[in-house]
Amino acid sequence: MTPHVTELPCMKQFRLVDGCLALGGRPVTELAREAGGTPFYAYDRGMLDARLAELRGCLPRAVHLHYAVKANPMPAVVEYMAERVDGLDVASAAELELALNTGTSPGDISFAGPGKRDGELAAALQAGIVINLESFGEMERVHRLAEAAGQPARVAVRVNPDFELKSSGMRMGGGARPFGVDAEQVPELLQRIGDYGLSFQGFQIFAGSQNLRTEALTAAQDGIFELAYRLAEQAPGPVKLLNVGGGLGIPYFPNDRPLDLNVVTDHLAGHVETCARRLGDARVVLELGRYLVGEAGVYVARVIDRKISRGRVYLVTDGGMHHHLAASGNLGQVIRKNYPVAVATRMTEAETGKASIVGPLCTPLDILAEQVDVPAAEPGDLIAVFQSGAYGLSASPVGFLGQPMAAELLV
Ligand SMILES: *Cc1c(COP(=O)(O)O)cnc(C)c1O
């Protein structure tokens, strides 16, 4: 393996077959044929299992583990995860339909998102899932739609906390946000939920995503449980559900260290005990996307051309930002850094020099990796981008420049 691959501890999970990167014991060259060509994404069931086992091994038994579908909505992945987690979180009517099709019980599906349309709310009411209310206006619409349809509305309140998750890759709480209801406005919202007779389920408090710092994550847990206890005093009924979000990160870049999971889950265990005393049978839900699926996926593209421009080597591939916006550095990164990449068809060959790996689009933004050490790759070789199981294809501008869609395989 090339050094830039072995540096990342997660890469130990991958195997080689005749020097070629393999998933599920099958070399990516074979997977490319099954996918009908390149580029494609492949997700490894064994790695999903390993991550779930690791989590279950250290999470308190009472904690329910939910999968946030938006991290990877490939139907086969959603089905696979649904059979192994305790619930699903969705963020659109399309994701809701996916979730319902897995047979997950409606009470174990929750629907978040700041701009739910009436049609989506009606579908959620019809299905009987838990709607995470994000504003007063949304609550009014849910009330109206529930009355019109003669259906009960199961609602939880998504709270925009009055603290921030520090050093999070993507902050989603604290300060002014489009997400959730500001903590200080929640008591008034709870009052109205009671007045309208909506079926109050509890709270969702989600502070941020992609965090690798245990101190920040445990501090966020402290804030979340404290806030929940405070708000519970004003609730129109018992808190049945406390969704504490997730935020667990995975390492992408050379200086990232994998999360020390036990520290986070041990700390959570302490809170869960206190919570059982303070909120009775409130079910604590941990809602994870990236941490569950992110490391189990690779994106594979084929080298179309190798060229040299003023001394720099470019490997031009058939895949790029249109399928993998995050790896191109254009999905929220401030400073572009390379995702871990490798020449998948030459994993055991020594590096011969640096190259930039770019996509086929006519834009300088279409970069998969800049100036990385690679073996002597030629047209026809396959490039793998690791850590690509979450926020990959569905988070990319697939229509850009009329490029063909990428296939997805669960292997
Ligand atoms: C996106 C999202 C998640 C999942 O976040 P990850 O960082 O992928 O674990 C969980 N809950 C809510 C409300 C979200 O919007």
The ligand as an SDF file (V2000), in Angstrom:
LIG
                    3D

 15 15  0  0  0  0  0  0  0  0999 V2000
  -27.6260   15.5990    9.1370 C   0  0  0  0  0  0  0  0  0  0  0  0
  -28.2740   15.2840   10.3550 C   0  0  0  0  0  0  0  0  0  0  0  0
  -27.8480   14.1820   11.1170 C   0  0  0  0  0  0  0  0  0  0  0  0
  -26.7000   13.3010   10.7420 C   0  0  0  0  0  0  0  0  0  0  0  0
  -25.4930   13.9420   10.9240 O   0  0  0  0  0  0  0  0  0  0  0  0
  -24.1410   13.1280   10.7630 P   0  0  0  0  0  0  0  0  0  0  0  0
  -23.0930   14.1260   11.0240 O   0  0  0  0  0  0  0  0  0  0  0  0
  -24.1020   12.5710    9.3810 O   0  0  0  0  0  0  0  0  0  0  0  0
  -24.1450   12.0450   11.7810 O   0  0  0  0  0  0  0  0  0  0  0  0
  -28.5310   13.9170   12.2640 C   0  0  0  0  0  0  0  0  0  0  0  0
  -29.5860   14.6540   12.6410 N   0  0  0  0  0  0  0  0  0  0  0  0
  -30.0090   15.7220   11.9330 C   0  0  0  0  0  0  0  0  0  0  0  0
  -31.1510   16.5110   12.3970 C   0  0  0  0  0  0  0  0  0  0  0  0
  -29.3660   16.0700   10.7840 C   0  0  0  0  0  0  0  0  0  0  0  0
  -29.7850   17.1340   10.0930 O   0  0  0  0  0  0  0  0  0  0  0  0
  1  2  1  0
  2  3  1  0
  2 14  2  0
  3  4  1  0
  3 10  2  0
  4  5  1  0
  5  6  1  0
  6  7  2  0
  6  8  1  0
  6  9  1  0
 10 11  1  0
 11 12  2  0
 12 13  1  0
 12 14  1  0
 14 15  1  0
M  END
$$$$
